[in-house]
Amino acid sequence: MSAHNFRITLEYTGGKKEADPPAPLSFEVGNHDDIFEIIARVRGAGRFEHDEAAALALGMKLFSEVMLAHRDDPLFAPIAAAYREYIAAFKTQMRAAGEAGKTDQGG
């Protein structure tokens, strides 16, 4: 069992499939991080719009947890090293943006 367990729900809210929208999809996943905290940090960095920040953080965490669970699968071999570099750079930039936001706010 993972350190944190989540239920993810995807619900169609409009667009091209107005006549026959798909039923909501729900699934459960585990993650070694608290995804809510990660989303809050990415939102707090102020680099992305509120919903974009949540989508980016959630997508990255879901993808990376599957990749970690299957680290020996050749499917992930071409991107594993690059993704690790990207995550390190992403964290650095989010921290810097968050700190800049605190400074701008007088904190």
C-alpha positions as CSV (number, residue, x, y, z in Angstrom):
1,M,0.0,0.0,0.0
2,S,1.2,3.5,-0.9
3,A,1.8,6.2,1.7
4,H,-1.2,8.1,0.3
5,N,-4.3,6.7,-1.5
6,F,-6.6,8.7,-3.8
7,R,-9.8,8.3,-5.8
8,I,-9.5,10.2,-9.1
9,T,-12.8,11.1,-10.8
10,L,-13.1,12.4,-14.4
11,E,-16.4,13.9,-15.4
12,Y,-17.2,15.3,-18.8
13,T,-18.6,18.8,-18.5
14,G,-19.3,19.8,-22.1
15,G,-17.9,20.2,-25.5
16,K,-18.3,18.1,-28.7
17,K,-20.1,15.2,-27.1
18,E,-23.1,17.1,-25.8
19,A,-25.6,14.5,-27.2
20,D,-24.0,11.4,-25.7
21,P,-21.4,12.3,-23.0
22,P,-19.4,9.5,-21.5
23,A,-20.2,8.3,-18.0
24,P,-17.9,9.6,-15.3
25,L,-14.7,7.6,-14.7
26,S,-13.3,6.9,-11.3
27,F,-10.3,4.9,-10.2
28,E,-8.0,4.6,-7.2
29,V,-4.3,5.1,-7.1
30,G,-1.6,5.3,-4.5
31,N,1.3,7.8,-4.5
32,H,4.4,8.3,-2.3
33,D,3.5,12.0,-2.1
34,D,0.5,13.8,-0.9
35,I,-0.9,15.0,-4.3
36,F,-3.0,17.7,-2.6
37,E,0.2,19.3,-1.2
38,I,1.9,19.1,-4.6
39,I,-1.0,20.8,-6.3
40,A,-1.0,23.5,-3.6
41,R,2.7,24.2,-4.1
42,V,2.4,24.4,-7.9
43,R,-0.6,26.7,-7.6
44,G,1.2,28.7,-5.0
45,A,4.2,29.2,-7.4
46,G,1.9,31.3,-9.6
47,R,3.4,30.1,-12.9
48,F,0.1,28.7,-14.2
49,E,-3.6,29.4,-14.0
50,H,-5.3,27.8,-11.0
51,D,-6.8,24.8,-12.9
52,E,-3.8,24.4,-15.2
53,A,-1.6,24.1,-12.2
54,A,-3.8,21.4,-10.7
55,A,-3.9,19.5,-14.1
56,L,-0.2,19.7,-14.5
57,A,0.7,18.6,-11.0
58,L,-1.9,15.8,-11.0
59,G,-0.8,14.5,-14.5
60,M,2.8,14.5,-13.6
61,K,2.3,12.7,-10.3
62,L,0.0,10.1,-11.9
63,F,2.4,9.5,-14.7
64,S,5.6,9.4,-12.6
65,E,4.1,7.0,-10.1
66,V,3.3,4.5,-12.8
67,M,6.7,5.0,-14.3
68,L,8.3,4.4,-10.9
69,A,6.3,1.2,-10.3
70,H,7.4,-0.1,-13.7
71,R,11.0,1.4,-13.8
72,D,12.4,-1.8,-15.4
73,D,9.8,-1.8,-18.2
74,P,11.6,-0.9,-21.5
75,L,8.6,1.3,-22.4
76,F,9.9,4.0,-20.0
77,A,13.6,3.6,-20.8
78,P,13.7,6.3,-23.5
79,I,12.3,9.0,-21.2
80,A,13.4,7.9,-17.7
81,A,16.6,10.0,-17.4
82,A,15.1,13.0,-19.2
83,Y,12.0,12.9,-17.0
84,R,14.2,12.8,-13.8
85,E,16.0,15.9,-15.1
86,Y,12.8,17.6,-15.9
87,I,11.3,16.9,-12.5
88,A,14.4,18.3,-10.8
89,A,14.3,21.5,-13.0
90,F,10.5,21.7,-12.4
91,K,10.9,21.6,-8.6
92,T,13.7,24.2,-8.7
93,Q,11.6,26.6,-10.8
94,M,8.4,26.1,-8.7
95,R,10.4,26.8,-5.5
96,A,12.0,29.9,-7.1
97,A,8.6,31.1,-8.3
98,G,7.0,30.5,-4.9
99,E,9.8,32.4,-3.1
100,A,9.5,35.3,-5.6
101,G,5.8,35.4,-4.9
102,K,6.4,35.6,-1.2
103,T,8.9,38.4,-1.7
104,D,6.5,40.3,-4.0
105,Q,3.8,40.0,-1.2
106,G,6.2,41.3,1.4
107,G,6.6,37.8,3.0
